[in-house]
């Protein structure tokens, strides 16, 4: 913005560099003299100042600024993304408006599933509308039991936050729950008999989240062990290998944290539980998890020279820790019947053909239920298949269980890909031979016996 400069000229001689005037020019007006002076001032040369910084110094400054910005951004990314910690809390609630029903303890029952979803939705509503909405991840109701005041439920809560904030988040979550559950609108009430929020480590949380039975392979599938295929890692997480000195002898099915279901004939020769170990995971070597065997219970009526009552349960010395790779299979109701032509799977580390090599990786094969009447035809098994057995495979042969698969599971998918073990690999003639399908112990026939030994 330009300004006006007022200059008082008393004598031209006092203005060095100005034009000279003789006596005749003295008649010029004062305004003319001022204009001449201003023009003289305007045309004074402009002095330009140059920077004293060298190019290398400017480059150094720019580099330093960029480096500082990179460090700041890196720290922000670390604390906002990589330093995020998952934290789990377990809590319990009273549900006085609901009376206990044994179906609430039955996994995958509709009444249980509906209540689980209702509780999970209630937790979502509470925390997603709170100050912890950006930290809350999910809720998982997992256990129901009776109480003097209706029903009790256990719930696992999952949060995510920057490390070091655990105590603050826990305190806030506890306060939010107490405030919200005091309102009459909620059907959940605080369980005063227990500490409200209890810390749960990641391994314990995984155990809780994966304790549901029968979650494995998702159907439909074209996968089709004699002429089978390699099983994917989490398809059959209940499959176990019974071993002696690290050598695979039989298959088994995990039915709880500490119990396996298998065939009695696996122990015809070696009955001492101290000789046996159980491994889990799809590979025999290296195994994902190993457990020693504490006890072996063989059916009282089993005899080695017969095929009837070929069933046993094995107790592990230390319970397994459930994960996506190690889960239990569901046991069927005693009244369940698999209809002929039903699609079922058998899995194991058995030979790929009669007298063939044993694989290191678990294999699977899809087969069909065959009626006992058809299996008892003279050209098949001629009446050797009893009511306590299942026949499965194809009369045309090829797809079958084989040597080394004994004790392993025959499973069927029911209700949204939930798998139930309905058979135990028991006996057969050859592997995949025409008119000689596999014979399996019928689990539903021994459902009460299993409960009497394991309380499952």
ABEGO torsion letter per residue (X at the ends): XBBBBBBBBABAAABBGBBBBBAAAAABBAAAAAAAAAAAAAABBBBBBBBABBAAAAAAAAAAAAAAAAAAAAAAAAAAAAABBBBBBBBBBBBAABBBBAAAABBGBAAAAAAAAAAAAAAAAAAAABAAAAABABBBBABBBBBABEBBBBBBBBBBBBBGAAAAAAAAAAAAAAAAAABAABABBBBAABBABBBBBAAAAAAAAAABBGBBBBOBBABXXBGBBBBBAAABAABBBBBBGGBBABBBBBABAABBBBBAAAAAABABAAABBBBBEABAOBBABBBBBABBBBBAABBAABABGBBBBBBBABBBBBBAABBBBBBBBAABBBBBGBBBBBBEABBABBGBBBBABBBBBBBBBBBAAAAABAABAGGABBAABBBBEBAAEGBBBBBGABGBBBBBBBGGGBBBBABBBABEBEBGBBGBBBBBBBAAAAAAAAAAAAGX
